[in-house]
């Protein structure tokens, strides 16, 4: 049979087949879901499956002050607003770090700028390759000198050309550092390391409560490296007058699960910096899913303890962790 005859016979069959498929599609159409609109904002909140996961970092020291490095998930107890929570995630130094190194450039810090280059160059080297560090400086104003980078040497090299002068605006420095980490490192463990004499002399544009809230909302831990400053009498007098308007670094560190290390007590700037990095690498990360979700914007109080058989907190061990967190202010987490 010729090709022409085959095509002639096949044509009616193809037409009937296409008609049957069209009819079947029309019958099934009501059962199919409606096409999604192009503008997903009109659909209401779209939430990632892991958006409710809350992470809590904790550092545990024994009675002698040594970090307890061999704890397991089963050793911890975690409470939110007094209610026990199931710890579903547990690790130690596995999540990548995003560190904002915030350096005081007021006049009292001048003697420490050169040693800071060596301290950062050496201490930052032990961070994981995937960890990132940004550099911010502050005196009267706050300046971002180096965006988050994996190249830690780029951060250290800045100290060759820094000059110290002006007042000490810690309020704005901590606030802006927290804001920066929140925006630029949403998936990392966020840490602010502030190098200062902690004698704030400039209230800046935000008050201490706003600073603490911003740091907690950014879920960032604050660590301080306190250097001995050379503050004149007039500066110390200003601190007394503006005391309520000036942030207390020790208090913010305590509320976020961090610590402040005094250079004079540690022996040197390098040793203090090395101790901070060691703390970051020995923090436990606990994760849990709160009952009822967290998309209400309110503050949730947290408490972390060890199992009773491991002793009493404050007596047999010291545990540092953030005192709480803010739930998302709105449910629309991703689009």
N, C-alpha and C positions, 0 to 999 in steps of 0.2 A: 504494500500500500504506500502511496506517495506521501511525502511530508505535507503537501497541501491538503490531502484528504484527512490526515491526522489532525491538523490544526482546525479543520472545519468541524470534526466530530468533538474536539475538546472544548471549543468555545462555549457551546450551550452549557456543558457541565461546569465550567469555571464560573459562568454567570449565575447558575443556580446555587453553587457553593458560596459565592460572595453574598448572595441574597440571604441564605440561611445564617451565615455568620453575623450579618447586620441585624437580622431579627433577634438572634440570640443575645447580642449585645444590648439591644433595646429592652429586652425582658429583664436582663440582669442589672441594668443601670440603676434602679432605685436602691438596690442592695449595696452598691459601691459607695465608699465614703466620698463626701463632697471634696472637690479640689481645694487644697489649702490656699488661702489668700497670700498674695506676694508680701504684704506687710504683716510680719509676724507680731508686731506690737499690738495688733487688734485681737489677737488670740488670747490675751491674758498672760499670766506668768509662765515662763518656761524655765524649769529648774533642772540643773544637772543632778544626776543620781547621787553624787557625793557632796552636794552643797552643804548638807547639815553636819558634816564631820567637823568636830572641834578638836584641835590639837593643843596639848598642854605640855610644855617643856618643864622638866624638873631636874634639879641638882641635889644630890644627897651627900652629906658629909657625916662621918662618924664623930664620936666624942673628941677624938684627937684632932679633928679638922681635916682629915684625909677624905678625899672623894671616894664614895662607894661605887665601884665600877662593875660589879658582877651581879647586880640585881636583875630579876626576871619580872615578866609581866605580872605573875601571880603574887609578887611581893608588894604590889601597890594597891591602894584603895583610893577611889576618886569619887568626889561628891560635887553635885551641882545644886545650889540652894538647899543644901542639907540632905539631898536625896542621893543614894548610891547609884553610880553609873557603871555600866559594863564597859570595860576597856577592850576595844576591838582592834586597836592598832598599837604596836609597841616597837620601838627601835631605839638605837643609840647612835647618833652622828651619821645617819644614813640620808636624811633629807638634805638637799643643798642649802647652803647658807647665803643670805644676802646681808652683808654687813655695811652699815653706814658709819664710817669713821669720821667723827665730828670733833674738830680740833679748835680749841680756843686760841685766837690770835691777839688777845689783849696784851698789853705791854708786859704783864707779869709772866708771860709764857716764853719770852725771848730766849732764856738760857736752855730751853728744852727742845727747840726746833731741830737742831742738828742731831742730838741723840735720838729724836723720833724717827729720823730716816733709817738709822741702823736698826732700831727696835722693830719698826714695821717691816723692813726688808727681811729680817730674820724670822720674826714671829709669824708673819702672814704666810711664809713659805710652807708651813706645815698644814695649812688648810687644804681641803680636797681640791683637785683641779676644777671641779664643777662649781665650787664656791665663788661668789663674786663679792667685790669690795668697791664701795664708792667713797669719795673723799669730799667732805664739806668743811668749810672753815667759818668762824664767826668772831666778830668783835662787836662793833655797833650793828653791822649788817651780816647776813648769812650768804655765803657764796658756795655754789656747787663747782668744785674744781675738776672732779673726775667722776663721770657716770659709772654705774656698776660695770665692773670689768673682771674678767678672769685673770688678767695680767696684773698680779699684785705689785710687780716692780714699778709699773706706771704710777701707782699710788705713792710709793716710797719716794720716787724721784722728785715729786713736787716739793718736798721739804728742803731741797737745795736752795729754792728761790723765795721762800716765804719770809715775810717780815711781820713782827708782832707790834701792834699799837692799837690804841682805842679802848673802848669799854667792853664789858662782858655781857652779851645778850644771850644768855642760855635759854631763856623762854622760847624765843623764836627759833633758835637752833634745834632744840629737841622737837618742837612742833613741826617744823618743815622737814626734818629728817624722817619723822614718822610718816608724814604725808607722802614723801617721796617713795619710801619703801612700800607703802601700801599700793601705790599706783604702779610702780615699776617691777615689783617682785611678788606678785600675788600667790605664787606657788612655792615660795621658799620659806625657810625659817628666817624671820626678820630680826635683826639685832642692831642696836645702836650702841656704839662705843664712843663715849665722850671723854676727851682728854682736856682737863681744865683744872684750875685751882678751886673750882666750884664756888667762887665768890662772885655771884652775879651782881652787876652794878647797873644794869639797864633792863627795865621791865619789858621792853619790846612792845609788841602789838597784841599779845595774848597773855592771859593770866595763868597761874599755876594749875588751876582746875582744868582749863582748856587743854593745857599741855598734857596732863595725865590722861584725860579722856581720849585725846588724839592718839597717844601712844598705845593705850589699851585697845582702841578701835582698830589700830593698825596691827594689833597682835604682835607687837615688837617688845623684846626684852632690852632693858637699858643696863649697860655696864659702864662704870666710871673708872677712869684712871686719874686719881687726884694727885696733882703735883703741888709742891710748896710754892705759893705765889709770893710776889713782892708788892703787896697792895699798900699804898699810902694811907695815912690816917683818914683823909677825906673820903677815900673809897670805902673804907670800913664804916664810916659814919653814914654814907649813903645807903649801905646795906641795911642798917638799923632802921632808917627812916622808911625805906621802901620794902621792908621785910615781907609783908603779906603779898606783895605783888611779884616777888621773885621766887622762882621755882627752887625746890629743894631736891637736888640730884639724888641724895641718899634715899629720900622717900619715894621718888619715882622708880628708882631701881628696885626697891623692896616690893612695891606694888606690882611690878611687872616680872618678878622672878629673877632679876639680875643682882649684881653686887657692885660695890665700889671698892677699889683697891688703892691704898695710899702708897705712893712711891717711897716715902720715907720709911714706912714699915716694911715694904717688900725689899728694900735695899737698893733698887735702881729702877729707872724707867723701863729698861729692857725686861727685868724680872716681872714687873707689874704687868707689862703687856703680854708676856709669855703666859702668865697666870690666867689672864682673861681668855686667851686662845685655848688654853688647856680646859678651862671651864666649858667653853663652847663645844669642845670635842667630847666632853664627858656628860653632856646633858641627855637625859632620857626623854623621849617623845612619846606621850600617851595620847591616844585618840579615842573618841567616843561619839555616839549619835544620841543627842538629847531626846528625851521623850517629848512628843508634841511639837517638835521642830523648834527653830530659833528665829524665825522671820518676824519678830515683833519689835526689834530695835531696842529692847530693854537690857539692862545690865544683869548678868547672871553671875552669882558668886560661886567661886570654885575653891575646893579644898583637896589637897593631895596628902595622903599619909601612907605609911608602911603598915604591913600587917602587924597585929599586936605582938606576935612572937618575936618580932625584930626590935622591940623596945618602944619607948615612949618618945614622941617628937619633942624636941627642945631639951631633952635630957640625954637620951641615948643616941640621938642623931638630929641633924638639922636638915630640913628639906626646904628648898627654895623653888617657888613656882609663882606664876601670876595669880593675883587674887580674884580674877574674874575676867569676863569678856562681854562685849556687846554683840547681840544678835544682829543680823542684817536689818537695815531699816526698811527694806522692801523686798518682796518675794522675787522680783524680776532679776535673776542672777545672771543669766546668759540669754542670748538670742540665737 
